[in-house]
């Protein structure tokens, strides 16, 4: 009888679920972990990982990356499963087909998209747009109008069809459509509860930002969870709450204690990134968030926006162009404490909100599969560094978590949020026999994020090996160019 295909020898094996933390070998065969123990039989590919940590690959619930370079940057940050759950996609069956046809280095999956359904049914924009096309429409007021009864029924029908096709939940970009009536969100949440799937919500504006808004964004999520019983996932609570994080988390905590099924996520950066045409980035609305035009950096040129007039010009010419937005000051102790509060909140998971790379004209992009990306390619540093940075901050802060606790926020806990309806997730986020061989080998001493706002595509340091379904996508710290072992992650319709 032949041995396993791969044996990782002599590493510190950490499994967040069982509590295993011991030096052992890990055997991998046919995409699964087949054995964990001392001095396992040799396989064709033996890898000495002594002095390194062997653990489950990271599960990112919030990734907008569609380009190969961005996926590789995420893999070099330890990500083995990257899911598009906040914006989502529709029709979801087409999104899965397209991803499979392209081939991906990491596992992939999609929620259905409430925003795209609205764009189609209310504004007639048409299905199946690219991410760039979708971003260009985010600020268009035509899709943000209150829905008529027939339009709402059509949207809910489209969402239900996607759920039947295996969508992982319902992505709701409510913060981009402030005119939507709160009753519509309750209908969407009720559909999610009926289908047994979570919603993944970009919250509406907080009342502190827009006092005359239809409803406070945090209160709306809590109310929907209580009234419908749906599992409500609060996306990037750090960036939508800004300096009101304590108030929002206290509200969420009270609701959780009362039995509401609400979960939260955060990324460890003070700046956000989105389409410059978004409604809340209109020059006259910047003050709601304490911003000025120079708080924005326009990614295609790298320029700091100089004035309200220049901002209006960019929004008109390139509404889907990505912009970095300074929300919290990472160098200010009070703001840093707020970021850490969002990361350490009980049950909070780490999620990146990773963005695709912006390729400037100077890049010439003659080889989209080339590696590494040119230095002029721009993204948010969270695309390349979220998980390494989060672990660094969580384990080396004033009240540090153990390494196993920090790893759990990146792997086990996000997997658990989905596994009720997604059988594949019960085999991810764990380093156990029969688990999927989505495996990360890291150097705990040298693990560090290296991406910055000025150099946003620098890969993280200390990630030595990454395997997806038993295939190396990162080996000896370098990308394996031909590796495309990613598989679809789909829900089982109820």
C-alpha positions as CSV (number, residue, x, y, z in Angstrom):
1,X,0.0,0.0,0.0
2,X,1.5,3.4,-1.0
3,X,2.0,6.2,1.5
4,X,0.5,9.6,1.4
5,X,1.3,12.1,-1.3
6,X,2.7,14.8,1.1
7,X,4.0,14.6,4.6
8,X,4.7,17.9,6.5
9,X,7.3,16.8,9.1
10,X,8.0,18.0,12.6
11,X,6.0,21.3,12.7
12,X,4.0,22.7,15.6
13,X,0.5,21.6,14.7
14,X,-2.3,23.9,15.9
15,X,-5.9,22.9,15.5
16,X,-8.2,25.7,16.7
17,X,-11.2,23.3,17.3
18,X,-9.7,20.4,19.2
19,X,-7.1,22.5,21.0
20,X,-4.2,20.3,19.6
21,X,-1.0,22.2,19.9
22,X,1.9,19.8,19.6
23,X,4.9,18.9,17.4
24,X,3.7,16.3,14.9
25,X,3.8,15.2,11.2
26,X,0.8,15.8,9.0
27,X,0.0,13.5,6.1
28,X,-2.0,14.6,3.1
29,X,-3.5,12.4,0.4
30,X,-6.1,13.0,-2.3
31,X,-7.0,16.5,-1.0
32,X,-7.6,15.5,2.6
33,X,-5.6,15.3,5.8
34,X,-5.1,11.5,6.4
35,X,-3.0,11.3,9.5
36,X,-1.5,13.5,12.3
37,X,1.2,12.0,14.5
38,X,4.8,11.2,15.2
39,X,7.1,9.7,12.6
40,X,4.4,9.0,10.0
41,X,5.4,6.9,7.0
42,X,7.2,8.7,4.3
43,X,5.4,10.0,1.2
44,X,6.7,11.0,-2.3
45,X,6.9,14.6,-1.1
46,X,8.3,15.1,2.4
47,X,8.6,18.7,3.6
48,X,10.6,19.6,6.7
49,X,8.6,22.2,8.7
50,X,10.4,22.0,12.0
51,X,10.2,25.3,13.9
52,X,7.1,26.3,11.9
53,X,3.4,26.3,12.7
54,X,1.1,24.0,10.7
55,X,-2.5,25.1,10.9
56,X,-5.8,25.4,8.9
57,X,-5.8,27.9,6.0
58,X,-7.7,31.1,6.5
59,X,-11.3,31.5,5.5
60,X,-12.1,35.0,4.2
61,X,-15.8,35.8,4.2
62,X,-15.4,39.1,2.5
63,X,-13.3,39.2,-0.6
64,X,-14.0,41.2,-3.8
65,X,-10.9,40.0,-5.6
66,X,-11.5,38.7,-9.1
67,X,-8.0,39.1,-10.6
68,X,-5.4,36.4,-10.4
69,X,-2.8,38.7,-8.9
70,X,-5.1,39.6,-6.1
71,X,-5.9,36.0,-5.4
72,X,-2.2,35.2,-5.2
73,X,-1.6,38.1,-2.8
74,X,-4.4,36.6,-0.6
75,X,-2.8,33.2,-0.7
76,X,0.5,34.7,0.3
77,X,-1.4,36.0,3.4
78,X,-2.6,32.5,4.3
79,X,-6.0,32.5,2.6
80,X,-7.2,29.2,1.2
81,X,-10.9,30.0,0.8
82,X,-12.0,33.5,-0.4
83,X,-15.8,34.2,-0.5
84,X,-17.7,37.1,-2.1
85,X,-20.5,37.4,0.5
86,X,-21.1,41.2,1.0
87,X,-21.7,42.3,-2.6
88,X,-22.5,38.8,-3.8
89,X,-23.3,37.9,-7.4
90,X,-26.4,37.2,-9.5
91,X,-27.2,35.0,-11.3
92,X,-25.1,33.0,-8.8
93,X,-24.9,29.9,-11.1
94,X,-23.1,32.0,-13.7
95,X,-20.7,33.3,-11.1
96,X,-19.7,29.7,-10.1
97,X,-19.4,28.7,-13.8
98,X,-17.2,31.6,-14.7
99,X,-14.9,31.1,-11.7
100,X,-14.6,27.4,-12.5
101,X,-13.8,28.2,-16.1
102,X,-11.1,30.6,-15.1
103,X,-9.5,28.4,-12.5
104,X,-8.6,29.8,-9.1
105,X,-5.7,29.2,-6.7
106,X,-8.1,29.4,-3.7
107,X,-11.6,28.0,-3.0
108,X,-14.4,30.3,-3.9
109,X,-18.1,30.9,-3.3
110,X,-20.8,33.6,-3.6
111,X,-23.8,35.0,-1.8
112,X,-26.6,36.2,-4.0
113,X,-26.6,40.0,-4.6
114,X,-29.5,42.1,-3.4
115,X,-27.8,45.2,-4.9
116,X,-27.4,43.6,-8.4
117,X,-31.0,42.3,-8.2
118,X,-32.2,45.9,-7.5
119,X,-30.1,47.3,-10.3
120,X,-31.7,44.8,-12.7
121,X,-35.3,45.0,-11.5
122,X,-35.6,48.7,-10.7
123,X,-33.0,50.4,-13.0
124,X,-33.0,47.8,-15.8
125,X,-29.2,47.6,-15.9
126,X,-29.2,43.9,-16.9
127,X,-27.7,40.9,-15.2
128,X,-24.2,39.5,-15.3
129,X,-22.1,42.7,-15.2
130,X,-18.4,42.6,-14.4
131,X,-17.2,43.8,-11.0
132,X,-15.9,47.0,-12.7
133,X,-19.4,47.6,-14.2
134,X,-21.0,46.9,-10.9
135,X,-18.8,49.4,-9.1
136,X,-19.5,52.0,-11.7
137,X,-23.2,51.8,-10.9
138,X,-23.0,51.9,-7.1
139,X,-23.6,55.6,-7.0
140,X,-26.3,55.7,-9.6
141,X,-29.5,56.9,-7.9
142,X,-31.7,55.0,-10.3
143,X,-31.3,51.7,-8.6
144,X,-31.6,53.2,-5.1
145,X,-35.3,54.3,-5.5
146,X,-38.0,52.8,-3.2
147,X,-39.3,49.6,-4.8
148,X,-42.8,49.2,-6.0
149,X,-44.6,46.0,-4.8
150,X,-44.1,44.2,-8.1
151,X,-40.4,45.1,-8.2
152,X,-39.9,43.9,-4.7
153,X,-41.6,40.6,-5.5
154,X,-39.3,40.2,-8.6
155,X,-36.2,40.9,-6.5
156,X,-37.1,38.4,-3.8
157,X,-37.9,35.8,-6.5
158,X,-34.5,36.3,-8.1
159,X,-32.8,36.1,-4.7
160,X,-34.7,32.9,-3.9
161,X,-33.7,31.3,-7.2
162,X,-30.0,32.0,-6.4
163,X,-30.4,30.4,-3.0
164,X,-31.8,27.4,-4.7
165,X,-28.7,27.3,-6.9
166,X,-26.4,27.1,-3.9
167,X,-25.8,30.8,-2.9
168,X,-24.1,31.0,0.5
169,X,-26.4,33.7,1.8
170,X,-27.7,37.1,0.8
171,X,-25.3,40.0,0.4
172,X,-26.9,43.4,1.2
173,X,-25.1,46.7,0.3
174,X,-27.7,48.7,2.2
175,X,-25.2,51.5,3.0
176,X,-25.0,52.3,-0.7
177,X,-28.7,52.8,-1.1
178,X,-29.8,55.1,1.8
179,X,-33.3,55.7,0.3
180,X,-34.4,52.1,0.5
181,X,-37.3,51.6,2.9
182,X,-36.5,49.7,6.1
183,X,-39.4,47.4,5.4
184,X,-37.6,46.0,2.3
185,X,-34.7,44.9,4.4
186,X,-37.0,43.1,6.8
187,X,-38.5,41.2,3.8
188,X,-35.0,40.2,2.7
189,X,-34.1,39.1,6.2
190,X,-37.3,37.1,6.4
191,X,-36.5,35.3,3.2
192,X,-33.0,34.5,4.6
193,X,-34.6,33.1,7.8
194,X,-37.0,30.9,5.7
195,X,-34.1,29.6,3.6
196,X,-31.8,29.1,6.6
197,X,-29.0,31.3,5.2
198,X,-27.2,34.3,6.7
199,X,-27.4,37.9,5.4
200,X,-24.1,39.8,5.0
201,X,-24.9,43.5,5.4
202,X,-23.0,46.7,4.7
203,X,-24.9,48.7,7.3
204,X,-26.9,51.8,6.5
205,X,-25.5,55.1,7.9
206,X,-25.5,55.4,11.7
207,X,-27.7,58.0,13.3
208,X,-24.7,60.0,14.5
209,X,-23.7,60.5,10.9
210,X,-27.1,61.1,9.3
211,X,-29.5,62.2,12.1
212,X,-32.5,62.4,9.7
213,X,-31.9,59.0,8.2
214,X,-34.7,56.5,7.9
215,X,-33.2,54.3,10.7
216,X,-29.9,53.8,12.5
217,X,-27.8,51.3,10.6
218,X,-26.9,49.2,13.6
219,X,-30.4,49.3,15.1
220,X,-31.7,48.1,11.7
221,X,-29.5,45.0,11.7
222,X,-30.4,44.2,15.3
223,X,-34.1,44.7,14.7
224,X,-34.1,42.4,11.6
225,X,-32.4,39.7,13.6
226,X,-34.9,39.9,16.4
227,X,-38.0,40.2,14.2
228,X,-37.2,37.5,11.7
229,X,-34.8,35.1,13.5
230,X,-32.4,35.3,10.6
231,X,-28.6,35.1,11.1
232,X,-27.4,38.6,10.4
233,X,-23.7,39.1,9.7
234,X,-22.5,42.7,10.3
235,X,-19.8,43.4,7.7
236,X,-16.6,45.4,8.5
237,X,-18.1,46.9,11.7
238,X,-14.8,48.9,12.0
239,X,-15.3,51.0,8.8
240,X,-19.0,51.6,9.0
241,X,-18.9,52.5,12.7
242,X,-15.7,54.5,12.7
243,X,-15.5,56.3,16.1
244,X,-18.9,55.0,17.2
245,X,-17.6,51.4,17.4
246,X,-18.2,51.1,21.2
247,X,-21.9,52.1,20.9
248,X,-22.5,49.7,18.0
249,X,-20.8,46.8,19.7
250,X,-22.6,47.4,22.9
251,X,-25.9,47.2,21.0
252,X,-24.9,44.1,19.2
253,X,-23.7,42.5,22.5
254,X,-27.0,43.2,24.1
255,X,-28.9,41.7,21.2
256,X,-26.7,38.6,21.2
257,X,-27.3,38.1,24.9
258,X,-31.0,38.2,24.3
259,X,-30.7,35.4,21.7
260,X,-30.3,37.3,18.4
261,X,-28.1,35.6,15.9
262,X,-25.7,38.4,14.9
263,X,-22.1,38.0,14.1
264,X,-19.5,40.7,13.3
265,X,-16.3,41.0,11.3
266,X,-13.5,43.5,11.1
267,X,-10.2,44.2,9.2
268,X,-7.2,45.8,11.0
269,X,-6.9,49.0,9.0
270,X,-8.1,52.5,9.6
271,X,-8.8,53.3,6.0
272,X,-11.5,51.9,3.7
273,X,-11.7,51.5,-0.1
274,X,-14.7,51.7,-2.4
275,X,-15.9,53.2,-5.6
276,X,-15.4,57.0,-5.6
277,X,-19.0,57.4,-7.0
278,X,-20.6,56.0,-3.9
279,X,-23.4,58.1,-2.5
280,X,-21.8,58.8,0.8
281,X,-18.6,60.2,-0.9
282,X,-20.5,63.0,-2.6
283,X,-18.7,66.3,-1.8
284,X,-21.6,67.6,0.2
285,X,-21.8,64.4,2.3
286,X,-18.2,64.1,3.3
287,X,-18.8,66.0,6.5
288,X,-21.1,63.3,7.8
289,X,-18.1,61.1,8.4
290,X,-15.7,63.9,9.3
291,X,-14.0,63.8,6.0
292,X,-12.7,66.3,3.5
293,X,-11.7,65.8,-0.1
294,X,-8.1,65.2,0.8
295,X,-9.2,62.2,3.0
296,X,-9.6,60.3,-0.3
297,X,-6.8,58.9,-2.5
298,X,-7.9,58.1,-6.1
299,X,-6.3,54.7,-6.9
300,X,-6.0,55.0,-10.7
301,X,-3.6,58.0,-10.4
302,X,-2.5,57.7,-6.8
303,X,-3.5,61.3,-6.3
304,X,-4.8,62.8,-3.1
305,X,-8.1,64.5,-4.1
306,X,-7.3,68.2,-3.9
307,X,-10.7,69.8,-3.7
308,X,-14.5,69.3,-3.8
309,X,-14.4,70.3,-7.5
310,X,-11.8,67.6,-8.3
311,X,-13.8,65.0,-6.4
312,X,-17.0,65.9,-8.4
313,X,-14.9,65.7,-11.6
314,X,-13.6,62.2,-10.7
315,X,-17.1,61.0,-9.7
316,X,-18.5,62.1,-13.0
317,X,-15.6,60.7,-15.2
318,X,-15.0,57.4,-13.4
319,X,-17.7,56.6,-10.8
320,X,-16.4,53.0,-10.4
321,X,-12.8,54.1,-9.8
322,X,-11.5,52.9,-6.5
323,X,-10.5,55.3,-3.7
324,X,-8.9,54.8,-0.4
325,X,-10.7,56.7,2.4
326,X,-9.0,57.7,5.7
327,X,-11.6,56.9,8.4
328,X,-9.5,56.2,11.5
329,X,-5.9,57.2,12.2
330,X,-3.9,54.0,12.7
331,X,-1.2,56.0,14.4
332,X,-3.5,57.6,17.0
333,X,-3.8,55.5,20.2
334,X,-7.5,56.2,20.6
335,X,-8.3,55.2,17.1
336,X,-6.1,52.2,17.3
337,X,-7.9,51.1,20.4
338,X,-11.2,51.3,18.5
339,X,-9.8,49.1,15.8
340,X,-8.6,46.5,18.4
341,X,-12.0,46.6,20.0
342,X,-13.6,45.6,16.7
343,X,-11.1,42.8,16.3
344,X,-11.3,41.5,19.9
345,X,-15.1,41.7,20.3
346,X,-16.3,38.2,21.4
347,X,-17.1,36.1,18.3
348,X,-15.8,38.7,15.8
349,X,-14.0,37.2,12.9
350,X,-11.2,38.6,10.7
351,X,-12.3,39.4,7.1
352,X,-10.4,41.4,4.6
353,X,-12.8,43.3,2.3
354,X,-10.0,42.6,-0.2
355,X,-10.2,44.7,-3.4
356,X,-9.0,43.9,-7.0
357,X,-5.8,45.6,-8.2
358,X,-6.1,48.8,-10.1
359,X,-3.9,48.6,-13.1
360,X,-2.8,52.0,-14.3
361,X,-2.1,52.8,-18.0
362,X,1.6,52.7,-17.3
363,X,1.3,49.0,-16.3
364,X,0.5,48.1,-19.9
365,X,-0.9,44.8,-18.5
366,X,0.4,42.7,-21.3
367,X,0.3,39.5,-19.1
368,X,-2.5,39.4,-16.6
369,X,-1.1,36.2,-15.3
370,X,2.4,37.6,-14.8
371,X,3.9,37.6,-11.3
372,X,4.7,39.6,-9.4
373,X,2.4,42.6,-10.2
374,X,4.2,45.8,-11.2
375,X,5.0,48.2,-8.5
376,X,2.6,50.7,-10.0
377,X,-0.4,48.4,-9.5
378,X,-2.6,49.7,-6.6
379,X,-5.0,48.1,-4.2
380,X,-5.8,48.5,-0.5
381,X,-3.1,46.9,1.7
382,X,-5.8,44.8,3.3
383,X,-5.8,42.7,0.1
384,X,-2.3,41.6,0.8
385,X,-1.9,41.9,4.5
386,X,-5.1,41.6,6.5
387,X,-4.6,38.2,8.2
388,X,-0.9,38.5,9.0
389,X,-1.5,42.0,10.3
390,X,-4.5,40.9,12.4
391,X,-2.5,38.0,14.0
392,X,0.4,40.3,14.7
393,X,-1.9,42.9,16.4
394,X,-3.9,40.3,18.3
395,X,-0.9,38.3,19.7
396,X,1.4,41.2,20.4
397,X,-0.9,43.8,21.8
398,X,-1.5,45.0,25.3
399,X,-3.9,42.2,26.1
400,X,-2.6,39.5,23.7
401,X,-4.6,36.5,22.6
402,X,-2.8,33.2,22.2
403,X,-1.7,32.2,18.8
404,X,-4.4,29.5,18.7
405,X,-7.1,32.1,19.6
406,X,-5.9,34.5,16.9
407,X,-5.8,31.7,14.3
408,X,-9.3,30.7,15.2
409,X,-10.6,34.1,14.3
410,X,-9.2,33.6,10.8
411,X,-10.1,30.0,10.1
412,X,-12.4,28.1,12.4
413,X,-14.8,30.8,13.5
414,X,-15.6,32.0,9.9
415,X,-16.1,28.4,8.8
416,X,-18.5,27.8,11.6
417,X,-20.7,30.8,10.5
418,X,-21.5,28.9,7.3
419,X,-21.4,25.2,8.1
420,X,-25.1,24.8,9.1
421,X,-26.1,25.0,5.4
422,X,-22.7,24.5,3.7
423,X,-21.4,21.0,4.4
424,X,-18.0,21.8,2.9
425,X,-17.3,24.3,5.6
426,X,-17.4,21.6,8.3
427,X,-14.2,20.3,6.8
428,X,-12.5,23.7,6.6
429,X,-10.9,25.9,9.3
430,X,-9.6,22.7,11.1
431,X,-6.3,20.9,11.1
432,X,-7.8,17.4,11.7
433,X,-7.9,13.9,10.1
434,X,-10.5,13.9,7.2
435,X,-10.5,17.7,7.0
436,X,-9.9,19.3,3.6
437,X,-6.1,19.7,3.1
438,X,-6.4,23.5,3.1
439,X,-3.2,23.9,5.1
440,X,-1.0,26.9,6.1
441,X,2.6,26.6,7.3
442,X,3.9,29.9,8.8
443,X,6.9,31.2,10.6
444,X,5.5,32.7,13.8
445,X,8.6,34.7,14.5
446,X,8.7,36.4,11.2
447,X,5.0,36.6,10.3
448,X,4.2,40.2,9.4
449,X,2.2,42.3,6.9
450,X,4.4,44.2,4.5
451,X,1.8,46.0,2.4
452,X,1.4,49.7,3.0
453,X,-0.7,52.4,1.5
454,X,2.3,53.5,-0.6
455,X,3.3,49.9,-1.5
456,X,0.0,48.1,-1.4
457,X,1.0,44.8,-3.2
458,X,3.9,43.7,-1.0
459,X,3.1,40.2,0.1
460,X,3.1,39.2,3.8
461,X,6.3,37.8,5.3
462,X,6.5,34.5,7.2
463,X,4.0,32.5,5.0
464,X,6.1,29.5,4.0
465,X,3.7,27.1,2.5
466,X,0.0,27.2,1.5
467,X,-1.9,24.1,0.3
468,X,-5.4,24.2,-1.2
469,X,-7.1,20.8,-1.5
470,X,-3.7,19.2,-1.0
471,X,-1.9,21.2,-3.8
472,X,0.8,23.7,-3.1
473,X,-0.2,27.2,-4.2
474,X,2.6,28.7,-2.2
475,X,5.8,26.8,-1.6
476,X,8.9,28.0,0.2
477,X,7.4,31.5,0.3
478,X,6.8,31.7,-3.5
479,X,3.7,31.4,-5.7
480,X,3.4,28.2,-7.6
481,X,2.4,29.8,-11.0
482,X,0.4,26.9,-12.5
483,X,-1.6,26.0,-9.4
484,X,-5.4,26.4,-9.7
485,X,-6.7,23.8,-7.2
486,X,-9.6,26.0,-5.8
487,X,-13.0,24.4,-5.6
488,X,-16.5,25.8,-5.3
489,X,-18.1,26.2,-1.9
490,X,-21.9,26.0,-2.2
491,X,-24.8,25.7,0.1
492,X,-27.3,22.9,0.2
493,X,-30.8,24.2,-0.6
494,X,-33.3,23.6,2.2
